[in-house]
Amino acid sequence: MRKHGLSEHGGSTPATGTWNAPGKGGAQADILLTAPQDQVPLLFIEVDNYHETAEEIADKLEKHARFFRRKVKDTDGRERPMWRPRWTAPATWSGDATYPPVLLVFNRIGERNPNRTIPRLRELTRHLWVGERQKGGHHHYDGRIPIIATGLKNLSQHGPTGPVFLRFGRDHMEPLREAIGNPRREAADARAREETARAREEYRAKVQRAAQEQAAKKAAEREARRPVCTDCGAEFTDERWKATERVVWGASPEFRPTLCGDCDRRFETDWEQAGPGENHRHEERDQDQAVPEQKAGGTWLSRFRR
């Protein structure tokens, strides 16, 4: 496969353009692939026919790392990684702020033994791809390069969706999408979001229960203060209670705040039917039967005479 430089152009097919003067010692990828429709936004591909040693391939990957770290000023004057203004790629890959992945495609033609080359290459480049282990068992790969290896024969037979890709640091083969991503972190992040949502809902329910309990307590305290009619013993209705609270005691001689609404209306009717003479006799009788402290201030009936 013929080697190409780093491309300025996207597309779902391997790019063939050359980005001139990427910098001294810059990386020269064999193929640059962008296929966002297949969830592969940007992929640097290196092909080896087992002619190169693990050290030589590691040197290429070091160049990729230097290139990814190189920064230039963007059109807005801000410094950004040199590769980012030229290719569309997400800020994170499966939650990780990684560099673009590099795919190593091995075609078994040369004399090198892959059983020795790949393990050696993995150790030489460990500082480039190793992740930071988290409590949940997954890893974070911020500032790392996802390095994936596959064989041309397996790739031809199974394609990118087949489990023929080995990401350095993992012990099992995966489809390309999973290999360049971080499924375990995605699952851990999803669980964390669920736990956060559940905790938020539990807190909301707790606050709601506390508010209901407080409201119930206030309602009970208010009911304990509800007036009772001194005549029939019935509790005041809310309307009657509010009416007694709005009127200043003693402001109206006709207002009877110790009676419920029904007794107050009945008292009014009885008073009107009895007439002035009978009402006067009732007043005198009540005055004679009153206790001393009631005599001092008059009966409640006399206080509310018309």
Secondary structure as UniProt FT lines:
FT   TURN            24..25
FT   STRAND          31..35
FT   HELIX           36..38
FT   STRAND          40..48
FT   HELIX           54..69
FT   STRAND          71..73
FT   TURN            75..76
FT   STRAND          79..81
FT   TURN            82..83
FT   HELIX           84..86
FT   TURN            94..95
FT   STRAND          102..106
FT   TURN            108..109
FT   HELIX           114..124
FT   HELIX           126..129
FT   STRAND          132..133
FT   TURN            135..136
FT   STRAND          139..140
FT   TURN            142..143
FT   STRAND          147..151
FT   HELIX           152..158
FT   TURN            160..161
FT   STRAND          165..167
FT   TURN            168..169
FT   HELIX           176..180
FT   HELIX           183..224
FT   TURN            230..232
FT   HELIX           238..246
FT   TURN            249..250
FT   TURN            253..254
FT   TURN            257..258
FT   HELIX           261..289
FT   HELIX           292..297
FT   HELIX           300..303
//
